[in-house]
Amino acid sequence: MKVETKEEPITCDLLSRQRTVIMGLAILSVIFFHYTDDCMTYKMYNEGFIKWYWTYVKSSGVDIFLFLSGLSLYYAMKKNSDIVRFYKRRLVRILIPYFLVAVPTWVILDMVLKGEGIKDVVLHLSFLTFFTRGTKLYWYIGMILVCYLIFPAIYAWMQKCSRIVLQWGACILICLLITFVAYELKVLNQDFYKHVEIAVFRLPPFLLGCIYGKASYEKRHGYWLWGVAAVLSASVIAQVLERKSTFFDRYIIAIVNMAMIACLAVLLDKLKKDNWFVRFTSWFGI
């Protein structure tokens, strides 16, 4: 007699279960974006799939990565809420590789090639030139350091404000505030805005990832909302991009690609762990 097994409903922790694979996809996506960006900048192979990818995907892999980072940090803090251990573990993990790579890079670029002094090396290493000159090399390291520094405060607030509806509401309000500040900054000081906008618009995905981490950890229902987000955002992305608004461009591209990845996670969950695609993408996401 065949026993029928009832299929378990898909819950919000699916993204956490597929985090390594999706992280790998996000990294590969960013790598390919830089290739398409070069193609468009130097006007080589700037049609077809290259142009489509550069227009509709862009660097949204960074948004996905930051969203999943926020989700993962919630799990990490739930596992061990010792703030000193939290900071020590993450700062050591990111700063040691950063200095091993960045120090020789800036010494060669500043002192050897440009003939500048050690002061410029220090300014670059400390990310100060990101704000003063708009230096983008290694900007993501500075961004993720800020995310690590503010997360314990976000987590502490989430524990005090236990109602998830209020958490999502507050998060959306903060995202709107960030957008308003960015708009005012663009009006008042356009040069400074151009320096920092690449990082400012990456805070909302991280904050949303932190809030989603709670829903994921508690295995809440409602994963189907990713499908709704994918359909709605994909249906308006062309019209939004035609208006060429930096604010809406970044948000709509991030939403549509994150939602599509979340839908893809449903299919990834059906694949075996030794599947070649899973093993290949997981290697990049470790």
N, C-alpha and C positions, 0 to 999 in steps of 0.2 A: 504494500500500500504506500503510495507516494504522499509524503507529508508536505503540504504547502507552507512555505515560510513567508511571513508577512514582511515586506520590505520596509525598512526603517525610513522615516521621513528625513529629508535633508535639513540639517540645522546650520546655524551660523558658524559653527566651528569647522565647517568644510574648508574654508580658506586657511585656517590654521593647520589642518592636516596636510594640505597641499602647499604649504608655505615655501618649502625649499624649491619645489618645481617652479612655482610662480615667481619667486625671487630670481631664479635662473633665467626665466623668460624676460623679466624686467631688465636684467643686466644685458642680455643679448639684444633686447630692444633698444637700449640706450647706445650700445656699440654701433648697431646698424643705423641709428638716427644720425650719429656723427658722420658716418659714411655718406648718407643721403644729403646731409647739410653741406659737406664738401662738394658733392656733385652739383647741388643747386648754386652754391657760391661761385664755383669756377665754371659753371655752365657746361658741365659734361654729364651726359646721361641724365638730363633733367626732365625727362618725360616719362610717361607710363607709370609703372609701379613705384619708381623712385620718387616721382613728384607726388603721387598719391600718399605714400608713406610719410614724406616730409610734411605734407599738408594736414593729414588726418590723424597721424600717430605722434609725430614729433618726438619730444623727450618725455612723453607721459610715463615711460618706464620709471623715471625718477619719482613721480607721484605715487605709482604703485609700490615702489620700494619703500617710500616713507610711510605709506599707509600700513603696509605689512610690518614695518619697524615699530610703529605705534601699537599695533596688535600684539606683537611679540613681547614688547616691554611690559604690557599688562600681565601676560602670563608669567614673565620673569619675576615681577614684583609680587605677584600672588604666591609664587613658589617660595620666595625669600624677600621679606620687606625691609631688610637691613639696608638703609640708604648708603652707609659708608661702603659696604660691600658692593652695592649696585654701582656707585660711582667708580670705585677702584677697578672693578672688573671691566667696565666698558671703556674707561679712559685709557687703561693699560692696553686693551685690545686695539684701540684705534690710534692712540698717539705714538706708540712704538713703531708700527709700520709707516705711519705718516712721516715721522722725522727721518726714518731710514731712507725714504724715497725723496721727501721734499728738501731736506738739507743739501744733498749733492746737486739736486736740480737747480735750486736757487743760487748755490755757489757758482755753478757753471754759467747759468744765465746772467746773473748780476755781476759777479766779480771777474769771471774769465772772459766772457763774450762782450759785456758792456763796460767793463772796467770800473764798476761802481764799488762802493765800500760795503763793509759788513752791516751797516745800518739798513741798507735796502734789503739784505737777506733777512734780517730780523723782522722788518716791516712786512715782508711777504709771508714769512713763516707764521706770523701772528694774525694773519688775515686782515690787517689794517688797510692794506692796499686794495682790498676788495671794496671797501667803502670810499677810499680817497681816489683811487684810480680805476676802479671797476675791473680789477684783475680777477679773472674767472678760474684760472688754473687752481685745482684743489678746492674750489669753493664748496663742494659737497661735504668735505671733511668738516669745515667750519659749521655748515648747516646741521649735520648730524650731531655735532658736539652741543650745539644749542638745544637740539631736541632732547638729548640725554640730560642736559642740565635742568630743563624745565619739567621733565616727565614726573619726577617724584612729587612735585607740587600738584600736578594734574591728577595723579593717582590718589593723593591724600584728599583732594577735593571730591573725587568720585566716591571715595569711601564714606565721606560725610553726607554727600547728596546721593542717596542710594537709588532714588527713582530714576530709571533710565530715560524716561520721557523728558524730565528736567535736564538731564545731562545732554541729551541730543539738542534740546532747545537752546541751552547755554552755548553749546559748541557752535551751532549755526549762527547765533548772535555774534560770537567772537569772530567767526569767519567773515561775517558781514562787516564787522568793525575793521578787520584787517584790510578788506577790500576798500573801505571808505578811506582809511589812512593812506593806502597806496594811491588812491585817486588824488587825494589832497597833495600828496608828495609829488606826484607827477605834475600837478598844476604849479606848485610852488618852486620846485627844484627838479627840473627834468633830467639834468645831468646825474644828480645823485640817484634819482629814480631808476635810470638806466643801469646804474651800478648794482643796485640791490634787488631789482624786481624779480630776478631769477630765483632768489631765495624767499622773498616775501610771500610769493604765491605758492610756495611749497609748504608753508606752515599749516594751512587748512587740511590738506590730505593727511598730514601727521596727526593733527588733533582728532580728525574723524576716525583715524585708525585706532587711537587710544580709546575712544568711546566704543567703537565696534569691538575692541578687545574684550570688553565686559560682556557683550552679547555673545561673543564667541566662546568665552570661558564658561558661561552659564548655559551654553548649547541652546540658545533661544531659537524659536521658530521665526519665520519671516524671510528666509533666504530667497524666496521667490521674488522679493522686491528688487533683487539685482536684475532679474529679467525685465521687470517693468522699467527700471532705470536705463537698461541697455536699449530698449525699444524707443523710449521717449527721447533720450539724448541722441541716439543715432538718427532719429527722424528730423532733428532740428540742426544738426551739426553743420550741414552745408550752408544753411541760411545764416547761421551765427558767424561762420568764418568769412562769409562774403562781406560782412559789416566791418571786418578788420578791427575788432575791439580787443585789446590785449587782455582785459579783465575777463570777458566772457570766453575768449579763445582758450585761455589756460584752463578755466573751470570745465567747459564743455568737453574739451579733448580729454582731460583727466577723468571725467565721469564716464564718458563713453568707453574708453579703453579699460578702465578699472572694472566696469560692469561687464564688458565682454570677457575679460579674464576670469571674472567670478563665474560667468556662465560656462566658460571652458573648464573650470575646476570641476564641474559636475561630470564632465566626460573624463577628465584626468583621474577622478576617483574610481572610475570603472577599470582603468588600466592596471596591469600588474606592476609591482615595484621593479621587476627586472626587465620591463619594457625598455627598448633602446632609447625612445624619446624621453622617458622619465629619467633614465640614468644619465643621459646627456645633459638635459637641462638642470637636473639636480646638482651636477658637478659644478655648474656656474653659481648655483644658489647657496652652496654650503658656506 
